[in-house]
């Protein structure tokens, strides 16, 4: 009888596979629930769907991804990495494809991007390379959180009137939800801002001791982290510009893509700001590593807010939006057919 224990690597793979199945099941369950509770919408929606408008939505979504690639290239350049537009776009498209299978949607794609970048940078520079991806996400999230806060204040009555079919919500739960959303946005912005003012924070004794302890345990990685943030802090104008570009031409572009989906369904009378609030908050929910690539959870949040705002086809719209995202990410996988990853970057220049 073989009593040898299962290797830890095998157990880790098994846990990862089970977690994948759990997220896949959660996404499938939420989508099934949406379709089942809005079956009448789906039976009529596809008979009047304009595929030209869906193609427009796909083009808009693709455009904002390409702008995101340019943003990352600008941040790589600040950190001293010489990267072409094509190389930054290539790795961004690869990450988009991988985000379909890694928890957290776009955040999961960042993990894949770190791996791809590591194959193309010198060994001693991989940590800094990974930090450029973190900074890229930070700059993007600043725009997303700012837009969410503006829409939260603007459409507060909308958020306080949300209903979920089959679930009884009292007003207290809605207030808690609004407070949680505001707390996530404000807390996220505060945490991001604190990274740039670490020197000021370190004047507090116990914080400085934590920094020193972390630096010792990480063998100097904390020092390298703060040095790179200091580098970015000196380029605050560039970061501010890209945060504003992200707000308008990435996050709001997603809203415009949904406008195209709505037009494709023949819906004429709707409140654009209501749709914007639903899409932005839904995309924040989609970042949570609960379902596969945010599917299901993002759709449920968008559907609930659209329903509260009286928008027709509230279940069909988010699922078509998700279909656009999935189609683009699948098409982005075509970049693997042309793999330039064997070419190394020239390394960092002195910044």
Secondary structure, DSSP 8 states (H G I E B T S, - for coil): -------HHHHHHHHHHHHHHHHHHHHHHHHHHHHHHTHHHHHHHTTS--HHHHHHHHHHHHHHHHHHHHHHHHHHHHTTB---HHHHHHHHHHHHHHTTTSTTTHHHHHHHHHHHHHTTS-GGGHHHHHHHHHHHHHHHHHHHHHHHHHHHHHTHHHHTT--BTTB---HHHHHHHHHHHHHHHHHHHHHHHHHHTHHHHTTSHHHHHHHHHHHHHTTTHHHHHHHHHHHHHTTHHHHHHHHHHHIIIIIHHHHHHHHHHHHHTT-----HHHHHHHHHHHHHHTTSTTSGGGTTHHHHHHHHHHHHTT-SSHHHHHHHHHHHHHHHHHHHGGGGGS--TTS----B---
